[in-house]
């Protein structure tokens, strides 16, 4: 096996680990490994179709990771303003509070905003619960996607 293939696989493995470690861009690392190998092969492997597929899957994972909680809050009945608030709140919470703080902080922010808006604790709790599930769900999606990028890359590159 050539050294650049091993380097790419190592970066893809770091992407899998990064998908469950806060502040590490798992899908971004996975794409970096794929693109590094593509560059090292003179833009030959993976082929164009596979590269486009890997890129689209990786970008979808990045978007899901960043906006999963906010989108789920919207599905739970939260207003557009609350969804925007959840998105804004999620960014500093990730850095300050870690993964547990992120889940609880987004859920609390969504609950508070929806309770204020509707004067209904039930509606606020529902939207907050959806937001928490969305944040947790996006982490699971990240893990599955980074693993699939790794396996897909190995199958295409070998």
ROLO-808285 format. One record per residue: chain; residue number from 1; x, y, z of N, C-alpha, C, O in turn. Coordinates in steps of 0.001 Angstrom, whole numbers. Last residue first. Layout:
N
mol,seq,n_x,n_y,n_z,ca_x,ca_y,ca_z,c_x,c_y,c_z,o_x,o_y,o_z
A,NUM,X,Y,Z,X,Y,Z,X,Y,Z,X,Y,Z .
...
//
This chain:
158
mol,seq,n_x,n_y,n_z,ca_x,ca_y,ca_z,c_x,c_y,c_z,o_x,o_y,o_z
A,158,-9191,1036,-3313,-8445,-235,-3460,-8803,-892,-4736,-8287,-1966,-5043 .
A,157,-10876,3204,-3428,-9444,3428,-3651,-8659,2129,-3833,-7587,2126,-4438 .
A,156,-13430,2226,-2865,-13174,2892,-4149,-11682,2953,-4443,-11268,2771,-5588 .
A,155,-13129,1150,-281,-13629,318,-1383,-13310,917,-2753,-12962,195,-3687 .
A,154,-12239,3412,1116,-11385,2230,1031,-11832,1332,-127,-10997,815,-868 .
A,153,-14518,5099,821,-13212,5481,289,-12316,4252,101,-11708,4079,-955 .
A,152,-16480,3635,2213,-16623,3922,784,-15302,4286,138,-14998,3833,-966 .
A,151,-15402,3683,4813,-15588,2415,4113,-15699,2627,2613,-15092,1897,1829 .
A,150,-15394,6518,5263,-14178,5706,5395,-14301,4412,4595,-13423,4080,3799 .
A,149,-18085,7177,4912,-17069,7795,4052,-15777,6983,4089,-15138,6786,3056 .
A,148,-19201,5681,6976,-19527,5328,5588,-18546,5968,4611,-18211,5367,3590 .
A,147,-18130,7030,9188,-17810,5619,8972,-18085,5208,7526,-17300,4476,6922 .
A,146,-19357,9491,8800,-17897,9412,8721,-17436,7964,8552,-16460,7702,7849 .
A,145,-22093,8732,9099,-21589,9289,7837,-20076,9169,7738,-19560,8781,6690 .
A,144,-22229,7800,11745,-22588,6916,10633,-22003,7430,9316,-21481,6652,8516 .
A,143,-21443,10158,13126,-20704,8906,13274,-20975,7970,12095,-20042,7413,11516 .
A,142,-23432,11992,12307,-22010,12246,12049,-21200,10958,12114,-20366,10701,11246 .
A,141,-25719,10790,13383,-25583,10927,11927,-24125,11151,11561,-23632,10559,10601 .
A,140,-25174,11161,16084,-25263,9799,15554,-25093,9825,14034,-24401,8978,13469 .
A,139,-25318,13936,16166,-24064,13271,16530,-24044,11838,15996,-23016,11364,15513 .
A,138,-27977,14375,15523,-26956,14839,14575,-25595,14216,14890,-24799,13990,13979 .
A,137,-29239,13360,17788,-29378,12675,16504,-28322,13096,15508,-27826,12276,14735 .
A,136,-28624,15344,19641,-28112,13982,19827,-28155,13195,18515,-27223,12462,18184 .
A,135,-30040,17466,18471,-28599,17592,18721,-27977,16205,18868,-26927,15926,18289 .
A,134,-32647,16373,18444,-31981,16761,17203,-30478,16889,17363,-29721,16467,16488 .
A,133,-33196,16099,21141,-33122,14888,20317,-32408,15195,19001,-31648,14367,18500 .
A,132,-33276,18839,21778,-32294,17954,22404,-32106,16681,21585,-30978,16241,21365 .
A,131,-35482,19673,20212,-34150,20250,19985,-33065,19347,20562,-32045,19112,19914 .
A,130,-37553,18210,21364,-37208,17978,19960,-35803,18505,19660,-35031,17866,18946 .
A,129,-37529,19443,23877,-37212,18018,23762,-36823,17672,22322,-35871,16926,22095 .
A,128,-38341,22039,23159,-37035,21819,23781,-36592,20368,23679,-35421,20089,23424 .
A,127,-40934,21526,22210,-39930,22081,21296,-38519,21870,21842,-37601,21559,21084 .
A,126,-42053,20561,24629,-42051,19741,23410,-40971,20228,22443,-40190,19432,21923 .
A,125,-41763,22748,26337,-41081,21491,26650,-40997,20598,25417,-39977,19948,25190 .
A,124,-43437,24601,25059,-42015,24888,25234,-41219,23617,25492,-40135,23429,24938 .
A,123,-45874,23314,25305,-45337,23576,23959,-43841,23879,24022,-43077,23466,23150 .
A,122,-46042,23274,28146,-46091,22041,27356,-45501,22228,25966,-44719,21398,25502 .
A,121,-46095,25919,28897,-44950,25108,29297,-44899,23822,28474,-43814,23340,28145 .
A,120,-47026,28618,27106,-47397,27225,27332,-46138,26423,27657,-45245,26266,26825 .
A,119,-46610,31108,26055,-47096,31028,27433,-47591,29614,27773,-48466,29442,28621 .
A,118,-45379,31424,23620,-46713,30808,23644,-47382,30823,25012,-48584,30580,25121 .
A,117,-42963,32844,24121,-43783,33135,22942,-45213,32631,23095,-46159,33333,22738 .
A,116,-41935,31706,26455,-42176,33148,26389,-43147,33484,25259,-44044,34310,25426 .
A,115,-41710,29088,25566,-42587,29395,26697,-42937,30879,26704,-44086,31258,26929 .
A,114,-39827,29424,23543,-41175,28990,23186,-42163,29230,24325,-43328,29543,24077 .
A,113,-37589,30251,25043,-38113,31099,23959,-39539,30716,23608,-40378,31591,23397 .
A,112,-37261,28075,26822,-37506,29433,27324,-38123,30321,26242,-39073,31058,26506 .
A,111,-36805,25898,25014,-37925,25892,25955,-38277,27310,26392,-39440,27710,26343 .
A,110,-34460,26818,23777,-35675,26608,22980,-36896,26602,23889,-37909,27228,23576 .
A,109,-32741,26851,25990,-32981,28081,25222,-34257,27966,24398,-35043,28911,24329 .
A,108,-32796,24131,26744,-33277,25174,27659,-33583,26472,26927,-34586,27124,27218 .
A,107,-31680,22905,24465,-33027,22539,24912,-33606,23618,25828,-34777,23978,25700 .
A,106,-29157,24119,24479,-30052,24335,23337,-31491,24016,23743,-32413,24760,23411 .
A,105,-28223,23122,26978,-28339,24555,26712,-29272,24868,25559,-30091,25783,25650 .
A,104,-28190,20324,26690,-29051,20946,27708,-29273,22430,27431,-30376,22941,27624 .
A,103,-26344,20105,24534,-27683,19500,24469,-28625,20205,25437,-29716,20630,25059 .
A,102,-24134,21538,25587,-24737,21895,24306,-26159,21371,24217,-27076,22112,23863 .
A,101,-23508,20132,27883,-23982,21508,27991,-24641,21987,26717,-25601,22756,26760 .
A,100,-22576,17815,26671,-23753,17748,27536,-24359,19144,27690,-25577,19309,27634 .
A,99,-20328,18831,25161,-21457,18170,24524,-22717,18109,25380,-23817,18329,24871 .
A,98,-19360,22157,26368,-19129,20775,25969,-20394,20126,25441,-21419,20790,25287 .
A,97,-19591,24851,26960,-20248,23886,27836,-19993,22432,27478,-20387,21545,28236 .
A,96,-18091,26398,25121,-18090,26710,26548,-18559,25546,27417,-17994,25287,28479 .
A,95,-18414,25430,22518,-17079,25767,23009,-17028,25884,24520,-16031,25511,25139 .
A,94,-21159,25018,22354,-20254,23929,22001,-18865,24172,22575,-18214,23246,23058 .
A,93,-22168,27543,22923,-22337,26456,23887,-21387,25298,23600,-20873,24673,24527 .
A,92,-21686,29096,20632,-20837,29292,21820,-20974,28164,22846,-20018,27856,23559 .
A,91,-23609,27590,18907,-22202,27834,18564,-21355,28102,19810,-20376,27387,20028 .
A,90,-26209,27515,19893,-25431,26271,19806,-23948,26521,19574,-23116,25726,20012 .
A,89,-27311,30035,19660,-26922,29578,20993,-26001,28358,20901,-25113,28187,21736 .
A,88,-27942,30072,16933,-26969,31028,17470,-26440,30553,18822,-25244,30661,19091 .
A,87,-29868,28022,16822,-28656,27957,15998,-27568,28849,16576,-26414,28437,16696 .
A,86,-31807,29010,18544,-31154,27740,18856,-29855,27590,18070,-28861,27090,18595 .
A,85,-32573,31333,17114,-31969,31443,18443,-31208,30162,18797,-30085,30228,19296 .
A,84,-33756,30119,14888,-32570,30961,14707,-31832,31106,16039,-30605,31014,16083 .
A,83,-35890,28896,16221,-34938,28070,15477,-33641,28846,15251,-32552,28294,15405 .
A,82,-37218,31155,17156,-36636,30220,18120,-35607,29319,17445,-34568,29013,18031 .
A,81,-38058,32271,14741,-37160,33034,15623,-36469,32110,16630,-35282,32268,16917 .
A,80,-39792,30279,13851,-38569,30549,13099,-37573,31318,13956,-36373,31048,13904 .
A,79,-40991,28353,16684,-41088,29401,15671,-39759,29571,14948,-38729,29063,15391 .
A,78,-41429,24823,17161,-40810,26103,17514,-40940,27079,16348,-40991,26681,15184 .
A,77,-42355,22281,16579,-43326,23366,16685,-42743,24720,17043,-43492,25681,17214 .
A,76,-40513,20371,16076,-41271,20250,17317,-42234,21394,17550,-42864,21471,18605 .
A,75,-39223,21288,13880,-40133,20151,13693,-41008,19945,14921,-42112,19410,14822 .
A,74,-37661,23200,15183,-38702,23631,14243,-39708,22522,14000,-40910,22776,13922 .
A,73,-35978,21465,16527,-36849,22356,17302,-37987,22861,16418,-39135,22939,16854 .
A,72,-34618,20362,14366,-35522,19513,15134,-36458,20348,15997,-37618,19978,16180 .
A,71,-33090,22570,13622,-34082,22033,12691,-35090,21142,13416,-36281,21170,13107 .
A,70,-31487,22826,15913,-32383,23911,15514,-33470,23397,14576,-34640,23752,14723 .
A,69,-30059,20412,15922,-30931,20785,17041,-31936,21847,16663,-33102,21777,17049 .
A,68,-28683,20544,13369,-29590,19461,13748,-30562,19834,14854,-31763,19595,14731 .
A,67,-26763,22302,12398,-28142,22780,12519,-29141,21725,12967,-30345,21985,12948 .
A,66,-24253,21045,12409,-24389,22403,12915,-25843,22784,13213,-26114,23506,14172 .
A,65,-24779,18495,11350,-24117,18647,12642,-24363,20025,13234,-24648,20154,14424 .
A,64,-25874,19082,8865,-26679,18392,9875,-26087,18574,11259,-26815,18784,12229 .
A,63,-23625,20204,7611,-24835,21018,7824,-25702,20394,8916,-26206,21099,9790 .
A,62,-21963,17941,7571,-21524,19180,8229,-22721,20058,8552,-22816,20597,9654 .
A,61,-23472,16168,6027,-23165,15847,7424,-22739,17086,8201,-23114,17255,9361 .
A,60,-23439,17458,3575,-24723,17248,4256,-24507,16933,5735,-25271,17381,6591 .
A,59,-20695,17246,3018,-21295,18565,3244,-22647,18455,3943,-22965,19270,4809 .
A,58,-20504,14424,2680,-19748,15125,3721,-20329,16487,4042,-20446,16851,5212 .
A,57,-22184,14018,463,-22479,13354,1740,-21761,14076,2886,-22351,14310,3941 .
A,56,-20824,15555,-1461,-22214,15867,-1097,-22595,15247,243,-23256,15886,1062 .
A,55,-18312,14223,-1528,-18412,15642,-1171,-19824,15988,-719,-19999,16649,304 .
A,54,-18961,11646,-2415,-18329,11839,-1106,-18503,13279,-622,-18804,13520,547 .
A,53,-20000,12370,-4974,-20848,11710,-3971,-20272,11883,-2569,-21000,12225,-1637 .
A,52,-17708,13444,-6181,-18902,14282,-6013,-19813,13680,-4945,-20341,14405,-4102 .
A,51,-16103,11135,-6145,-15676,12338,-5433,-16861,13278,-5178,-16995,13836,-4088 .
A,50,-17544,9412,-7826,-17350,9063,-6411,-16963,10290,-5601,-17446,10468,-4483 .
A,49,-17312,10879,-10233,-18624,10570,-9668,-18516,10236,-8180,-19307,10722,-7371 .
A,48,-14456,10982,-10614,-15274,12197,-10465,-16615,11911,-9800,-17013,12636,-8888 .
A,47,-12686,8494,-8643,-13174,9103,-9877,-14108,10268,-9583,-14494,10499,-8437 .
A,46,-10291,9024,-5965,-11465,8416,-6575,-11880,9156,-7850,-11472,10292,-8090 .
A,45,-8004,9112,-8590,-8744,8230,-7679,-9058,8980,-6395,-8142,9531,-5784 .
A,44,-6969,11308,-10057,-7501,10136,-10748,-8389,9260,-9853,-9404,8732,-10307 .
A,43,-5390,13464,-9336,-6828,13688,-9542,-7496,12518,-10272,-8463,12708,-11009 .
A,42,-2952,12399,-8694,-3070,13190,-9917,-4510,13388,-10326,-4823,13471,-11514 .
A,41,-3036,11280,-6264,-3119,10363,-7409,-3225,11124,-8728,-3554,10540,-9760 .
A,40,-3094,13370,-4487,-1853,12595,-4588,-1853,11621,-5763,-792,11184,-6208 .
A,39,-5770,14229,-4713,-4681,15092,-5194,-3413,14279,-5438,-2736,14459,-6450 .
A,38,-6968,12056,-3450,-7338,12392,-4834,-6239,13243,-5470,-5832,13010,-6608 .
A,37,-5909,12321,-878,-5570,11157,-1688,-5862,11417,-3167,-5075,11033,-4032 .
A,36,-7099,14749,-176,-5639,14610,-163,-5207,13429,-1033,-4266,13530,-1819 .
A,35,-9815,14106,-282,-9255,15065,-1244,-7729,15006,-1292,-7138,15196,-2355 .
A,34,-9978,12296,1884,-10355,11884,528,-9722,12805,-512,-9159,12339,-1502 .
A,33,-9164,13912,4035,-8448,12689,3704,-8732,12227,2283,-7822,11813,1565 .
A,32,-11176,15907,3946,-9764,16257,3769,-8944,15030,3365,-8121,15106,2452 .
A,31,-13438,14438,4591,-13303,14995,3244,-11856,15390,2949,-11377,15221,1827 .
A,30,-12784,13903,7272,-12992,12812,6321,-12831,13305,4890,-12167,12665,4075 .
A,29,-12745,16463,8350,-11509,15674,8307,-11630,14541,7295,-10689,14257,6554 .
A,28,-15496,17047,8057,-14485,17866,7386,-13151,17146,7279,-12494,17205,6240 .
A,27,-16648,15198,9762,-16907,15095,8324,-15897,15917,7527,-15493,15515,6436 .
A,26,-15470,16154,12296,-15353,14797,11776,-15542,14688,10276,-14684,14140,9585 .
A,25,-13935,18572,13708,-14833,18487,12549,-14712,17137,11837,-13941,16998,10888 .
A,24,-14102,18824,17100,-13322,18210,16029,-14265,17995,14845,-15280,17311,14974 .
A,23,-15721,19741,19132,-14808,20695,18511,-13902,20090,17437,-13022,20777,16918 .
A,22,-16192,16583,20763,-16548,17990,20542,-15390,18785,19946,-14223,18517,20234 .
A,21,-16229,13544,19107,-15450,14388,20017,-15801,15846,19729,-15718,16293,18586 .
A,20,-17469,12163,17139,-18039,12037,18485,-17273,12850,19524,-17635,12843,20701 .
A,19,-16049,12742,14895,-17501,12854,14811,-18168,12738,16177,-19308,13169,16350 .
A,18,-13417,12132,15397,-13856,13520,15531,-15359,13685,15473,-15887,14685,15960 .
A,17,-13381,9453,14662,-13218,9813,16077,-13744,11225,16312,-14430,11485,17300 .
A,16,-13682,9882,11897,-14647,9052,12628,-14583,9385,14120,-15615,9576,14762 .
A,15,-11405,11447,11374,-12742,11990,11134,-13809,11204,11865,-14749,11791,12402 .
A,14,-9419,9625,11870,-9523,10797,12757,-10886,11462,12583,-11452,11982,13545 .
A,13,-9931,8030,9643,-10149,7479,10990,-10250,8599,12023,-11067,8532,12942 .
A,12,-9115,9857,7672,-10512,9412,7708,-10859,8793,9063,-11957,9005,9577 .
A,11,-6393,9938,8302,-7199,11160,8430,-8685,10810,8478,-9434,11409,9250 .
A,10,-5729,7285,7710,-5527,7804,9072,-6353,9068,9304,-6941,9246,10370 .
A,9,-6289,7253,4970,-7078,6404,5868,-6932,6883,7311,-7910,6887,8059 .
A,8,-4260,9024,4114,-5669,9353,3900,-6564,8540,4831,-7498,9083,5420 .
A,7,-1987,7537,4820,-2214,8859,5423,-3691,9242,5296,-4297,9725,6252 .
A,6,-2340,5353,3129,-2341,5152,4584,-2572,6466,5326,-3270,6500,6340 .
A,5,-2084,6636,681,-3324,5921,990,-3436,5743,2498,-4501,5958,3077 .
A,4,522,7519,829,-556,8517,828,-1916,7879,1081,-2806,8521,1639 .
A,3,2051,5064,728,2009,5893,1943,846,6894,1956,238,7098,3007 .
A,2,446,2186,-752,1245,3405,-849,1048,4296,379,-17,4275,996 .
A,1,845,-1191,0,0,0,0,877,1238,0,1908,1303,670 .
//
